[in-house]
Amino acid sequence: MGHEGPYLQLRPLGGGREWDANPARVRPAAPAELLSARVAEANARSRTDLGLSDIRGAPQGGRAEDGAR
């Protein structure tokens, strides 16, 4: 987080483009918001590790017999 003139420059927890925010309207993230962001990041990282970074949601495909056990 930085600042430009009277505004704070914020960036999403998972990275991305920053935006200007009025400091009077900024608050710390709530515990539930932090947990949600961290779970989303961990899920995205697990898909990347599997080579499935371009697929949304749970990984599918691969071995069909895994679901039959």
Buried (B, 14 or more C-beta within 10 A) or exposed (E): EEEEEEBBEEEEBEEEEBEEBEEEEEEEEEEEEEEEBEEEEEEEEEBEEEEBEEEEEEEEEEEEEEEEE
